Each structure stands twice: as structure tokens, then as C-alpha cells.
């Protein structure tokens, strides 16, 4: 059994799914929005969270950032 991943425009999804339903040898149609995140990437995020938790005063809120760049 083969599996393919395809990309289609949002406005064509309904039409595409309906066409696929009419092909008798297609077994399953799944909207598979999974993300493959490596352990290394997860560890980077964990380190950044820990760094923030250890010194939250060193970071700015989004509102403060907008104020600094004049997009208030």
C-alpha cells in the first residue's frame, strides 16, 4: 500500500475530496495535519522556556515591544 501527501488550495478542498470518494480503490481520506518535531527542536524550546522562567524580568511583553517600535 502506498501513501501520498498532496497540497491543494483551500478553496478546492471540497471538490477534491468529492472526486477522491468516487475512486473505488482509495481506501481512506485523512486530513493529516501532523508536524514532525525532532527531539532536538523540543529540547531547544524547553531550554528557552526554562530560561524565561528563570528570569522573566529580562523579557518584554508583546505590548511593550509594540510601544518601543511605535506601533501602538
Residue, then its C-alpha position, 0 to 999 in steps of 0.5 A: x500500500x502506498x501513501x501520498x501527501x498532496x497540497x491543494x488550495x483551500x478553496x478546492x478542498x471540497x471538490x477534491x475530496x468529492x472526486x477522491x470518494x468516487x475512486x473505488x480503490x482509495x481506501x481512506x481520506x485523512x486530513x493529516x495535519x501532523x508536524x514532525x518535531x525532532x527531539x532536538x527542536x523540543x529540547x531547544x524550546x524547553x531550554x528557552x522556556x526554562x530560561x524565561x522562567x528563570x528570569x522573566x524580568x529580562x523579557x518584554x511583553x508583546x505590548x511593550x515591544x509594540x510601544x518601543x517600535x511605535x506601533x501602538 
